[in-house]
């Protein structure tokens, strides 16, 4: 999730776009110090096919996920269920997600929102995507959590990498990239 406002201007050739042309956003670079296991300029989002003459046409971007061997993992999507038990001061986060690279993915509950990102509030144990890049109903529990979660002001994100490779020397690596982000808009609360 993010925002960008960019105007692309052709420097040569002003004819119609080739059929199938798209806007692409890529992570990384061709630099010799690019992170291992990530292809240079990894595609992370792309638009649908653009019209031959896109004069002012808005085109949505869709997140894309690729494995370390550059095979397409699918369109990233999923959901989370968050529950809080006041009696045990326990927060449970259950995630289902698709289109991830297989393996472990770090996850955190943060202060703020996906649009206005803030500090980590709770670290969760890594979620495990299967060989198909899918996480199905995996639950992570945090305790003690007090007071109860607020009605707004938290968000959940799931990272490209695992807890041990998203930071290096205290700085984010390319594996830090959030794959999925969701504002916490409701929490099922029980008192028993």
C-alpha positions in Angstrom: 0.0 0.0 0.0 1.3 3.4 -0.7 0.9 6.6 -2.8 2.8 8.0 -5.6 2.2 11.0 -7.9 4.4 11.0 -10.9 4.1 12.3 -14.4 5.9 10.3 -17.1 7.0 12.3 -20.1 8.2 10.7 -23.3 11.6 12.1 -24.3 11.5 10.6 -27.8 8.8 9.1 -29.9 5.3 10.4 -29.1 3.3 7.8 -30.9 0.8 5.4 -29.3 2.0 2.9 -26.6 2.7 -0.6 -27.6 -0.1 -3.1 -26.9 0.2 -4.5 -23.4 2.2 -1.6 -22.0 2.0 -1.2 -18.2 3.4 0.9 -15.4 5.7 -1.1 -13.1 7.2 -0.4 -9.7 10.4 -2.3 -8.9 12.3 -3.0 -5.7 16.1 -3.0 -5.6 18.6 -2.0 -8.3 21.2 -3.5 -10.5 23.9 -2.4 -8.0 26.5 -5.1 -7.2 25.5 -4.9 -3.5 21.9 -5.9 -4.1 20.5 -8.2 -1.4 21.1 -11.9 -2.0 18.0 -13.9 -3.0 16.3 -10.9 -4.5 16.5 -10.3 -8.2 17.6 -6.8 -9.2 14.7 -4.5 -9.9 12.2 -7.1 -8.5 8.7 -6.3 -9.8 6.5 -5.4 -6.7 3.5 -3.7 -8.4 2.1 -3.2 -11.8 -0.9 -1.6 -13.5 -3.3 -3.3 -15.9 -2.6 -2.9 -19.6 -2.7 0.8 -20.6 -4.6 2.3 -23.5 -2.6 3.2 -26.6 -3.0 6.9 -25.7 -3.4 7.2 -21.9 -4.1 10.9 -21.8 -4.9 11.4 -18.1 -6.2 7.9 -17.6 -6.0 6.7 -14.0 -4.7 3.1 -13.6 -4.7 1.1 -10.4 -1.6 -0.6 -9.2 -1.7 -4.2 -8.0 0.9 -5.8 -5.7 2.9 -8.7 -7.2 5.0 -11.3 -5.5 8.0 -13.2 -6.9 10.1 -16.0 -5.4 13.9 -15.8 -5.1 14.1 -17.7 -8.5 11.8 -15.0 -10.1 8.8 -17.2 -10.5 5.5 -15.4 -10.1 3.8 -16.2 -6.8 0.5 -14.5 -7.6 -1.4 -11.4 -6.6 -1.0 -10.7 -2.9 -4.2 -10.8 -0.9 -5.6 -12.1 2.4 -7.3 -11.2 5.7 -6.7 -11.2 9.4 -9.0 -11.9 12.4 -8.0 -10.3 15.7 -9.5 -11.3 19.1 -8.8 -10.0 22.6 -9.6 -11.8 25.9 -9.8 -9.3 28.7 -9.7 -12.0 31.4 -6.4 -13.5 30.1 -5.1 -10.2 28.6 -4.4 -12.2 25.4 -4.4 -10.9 21.8 -4.8 -13.5 19.1 -4.0 -12.7 15.4 -5.2 -15.3 12.8 -3.9 -14.7 9.2 -4.9 -16.2 5.9 -2.8 -14.9 2.9 -2.1 -15.8 -0.7 0.6 -15.0 -3.2 3.6 -14.9 -0.8 7.0 -16.5 -1.3 7.2 -19.8 0.5 8.8 -19.7 4.0 8.7 -17.5 7.1 7.3 -14.0 7.1 7.8 -11.5 10.0 4.6 -9.8 11.2 4.0 -6.9 13.6 1.2 -4.9 15.0 2.1 -1.2 14.8 0.8 2.0 16.1 -0.7 4.2 13.4 -2.2 3.1 10.1 -1.1 1.7 6.8 -1.2 5.3 5.5 0.5 6.8 8.6 2.9 4.1 9.7 4.3 4.1 13.2 6.4 2.1 15.7 6.0 -1.6 16.4 3.5 -2.2 19.3 3.7 -6.1 19.3 6.0 -8.5 17.5 4.4 -11.7 16.4 6.1 -15.0 15.7 6.8 -15.5 12.0 3.9 -16.8 9.9 4.8 -19.8 7.6 3.8 -19.8 4.0 3.6 -23.2 2.4 5.2 -24.3 -0.9 2.3 -22.6 -2.7 2.9 -19.3 -0.9 -0.2 -19.6 1.2 -0.9 -19.1 4.9 -4.2 -20.6 6.0 -5.7 -19.7 9.4 -2.4 -19.5 11.3 -2.8 -17.9 14.8 -0.2 -16.0 16.8 -0.9 -15.0 20.4 0.6 -12.1 22.5 0.3 -11.6 26.2 0.0 -9.7 28.4 -1.9 -7.1 26.4 -3.4 -4.3 28.5 -5.3 -2.2 28.1 -7.7 -3.6 25.5 -6.9 -2.7 21.9 -8.2 0.7 20.7 -11.0 1.2 18.2 -8.4 2.8 15.8 -4.7 3.5 15.7 -3.2 0.0 15.1 -2.3 -1.8 11.9 -0.9 -5.2 11.0 1.8 -5.9 8.4 3.3 -9.0 7.0 6.9 -8.7 5.7 8.7 -10.2 2.7 11.4 -11.7 4.9 11.5 -13.4 8.3 12.3 -11.9 11.7 16.1 -12.6 11.3 16.6 -11.0 7.9 14.4 -7.9 7.8 17.0 -5.8 9.6 20.8 -5.5 9.3 22.8 -3.4 11.7 19.5 -1.8 12.9 18.4 -0.7 9.4 15.7 -2.2 7.1 16.9 -4.6 4.4 15.0 -5.2 1.1 13.4 -8.2 2.9 11.7 -5.6 5.3 9.2 -4.8 2.5 5.7 -5.2 3.8 3.8 -7.6 1.6 0.4 -7.0 3.1 -0.8 -4.3 5.4 -4.2 -3.8 7.1 -5.6 -1.3 9.5 -7.1 -2.9 12.6 -10.7 -1.6 12.4 -12.3 -4.0 14.8 -11.3 -6.5 17.5 -13.5 -9.3 18.8 -13.4 -8.9 22.6 -14.4 -11.4 25.2 -14.5 -11.0 29.0 -14.5 -14.6 30.0 
